[in-house]
Structure formats: structure tokens, C-alpha cells
Amino acid sequence: MAEPGKLPSKPLMYLGLDEIPILYSNNMVIQLNPPGEFILTFAQISPPMLLGTPEEQREQAERLEAVHARVVARLSLNRFRVEQLIGLLQRHLERVQTLGSEPKGEEVEDA
């Protein structure tokens, strides 16, 4: 029976989850935006295609103006959510390191 004055807990249903692609990211940037906002940018960097002899490849690399990073997601989190994310990541990393197994998904309850 629910406590008086407390709403019953209900499971989250993630709408549209199967419609959103899972994107690979090998580059991350964090920007701090006062007061207490963290902007996380996730990007994918692919090495440029350089062909020919090692010297030709070096010349091609020198002519490059930049290596492109394709942004795949940008998120804004407050300090509380960043702390939750760090805790989740730490627990999953510890499980993988100690058990050698991949953890299942885990939800964070709103506090």
C-alpha cells in the first residue's frame, strides 16, 4: 500500500527508442556554461583517405586544412545529472573490469 501523500512509482516507457539510431562516437568535448550547465558534444572522426607511397601520403596530409569531426549528438546536463551519469558509467565500468561481462541497461530514478 502506498504511503499517504506519496504518489505510486511507475516504470518509465521510453517512447521512440527503436526509432533513434545508435551512433558511434570517438571524440567528446565538454563545455561549461555557467551557472552549472555542462554541454557534452559527441563526434565521430574518420581518418582522411591518403593514397600512394609514404611520401605521397605525407604530402597529402600536409595539404589538409583540417580533419573533420562529424557531430552526432549534443547534450546539456545540469550538475546533478552529470553526477548521476558519472556514477552510472563508473558502476558499469567496474562490472566490466571485475566480471569481464557486459552489464545490462540500468535506469536512473529521478530524485
Secondary structure as GFF3:
##gff-version 3
##sequence-region A 1 111
A	DSSP	three_ten_helix	17	19	.	.	.	ID=ss1
A	DSSP	beta_strand	27	33	.	.	.	ID=ss2
A	DSSP	beta_strand	37	45	.	.	.	ID=ss3
A	DSSP	alpha_helix	54	63	.	.	.	ID=ss4
A	DSSP	beta_strand	69	78	.	.	.	ID=ss5
A	DSSP	alpha_helix	79	99	.	.	.	ID=ss6
###
